[in-house]
């Protein structure tokens, strides 16, 4: 079994993106950050803070990306509703037209 930082990151990210586990992961991360029990104890000068900083950075990055995606999807839904309402009188056969540039292959 290969152990890497990327596999931990992917696992953590997938848990945060799963709505059923999201709040449990956020709560667990915050408890881990304030808990005196760590993978590397905080009494070790630099090494003790590395896991906390890594986990906090990961949490902030993923939660902020979830918030941004949620905001964009809400904005997209309202924009799509406005476009749908504005284009109800437009002919739909031209609305689905796609222009393609053809290139010959020899």
N, C-alpha and C positions, 0 to 999 in steps of 0.2 A: 504494500500500500504506500503510495507516494504522498508525502506530506509537504505542503507548500503554503505560502502566504496567499497565493492566488486561489487555492482551493478553499481556504478559510473565508476569504473575501466573497467568493461566489456563494458559499453556503449561507453566510450571514445576509448577503443581499437577497437571496431567494427567500429566506425566512421573513425578511422585512417586507418583501413584495407580496407575500401571502397574507391576505386580510385577516385570516383566522388567528395567525400567530403574531401579527405586527405589534400589538400593544404589549404582549407578553415579552417579546424580544426587547422592546424599548425599556420596559420596566426592569427586566433582568440586567440590561446594560447599565442603567442608572444605579441599580443596587450594587453591581460589581464595582462601579467607579467609586462609590462612597464606602464600600466594605473594606475592612482592614485585611481581609484574606484575598490575596492576589496570586497570579501565576508567578510573578516576580515581586517580592515584597517591596513596599515603598521605602523601607529603611536603607536599601541599597541606593546610593546617590543617583545615578543616571539610569541604570537598568530598571529600577523600580518604577520609574515614571513612563518608560517607553511603552509598556503594554496599555497603560491608561490613556496615554496620548493617542496611540494607534486606534484604540477602541472608540474614543471620543470623536476622533476625526472621521472614522468610518460611520459612526452613528449620525453625525451632523451632515455628512455628505449624502448619505442615502435618504435621510428624512427630508432634507431640503430638495432633493431631486423628486421625491414623491409629491411634495407640496407643489413644486413647479409643474409637474405633469398633471396634477389634479387641476391646478389653476388654468393651464392651457386647454385641458379638455372641457372645462366649463366655459371658457371663452370661445372655444371652437363650436360648442353646441349652440350657444347664443348667436354666433356668427352664421352658422348653418341655417338656423331658423330665420334669421333676417334675410339671408340670400334666398331661401326657399320662398318666403313670403314675397320677396321682390321679383322673383323670376317665375311666378305662377302663370303670368300671361305670355311668357317667352316660349317659342317653339322648342320642344325638348329634343327633337331630332338633331339640331345643330349644337345643343349643349353637350352632347356626348361625342363630338367629333375629336379625333386625335390626329395630329399631323405627324408624319413619319418621314425622315429622310432615308432614301434607299441607297445602299452602296453595293456595287457589284463585287462579287468575290470570284477570283479565278483559281 
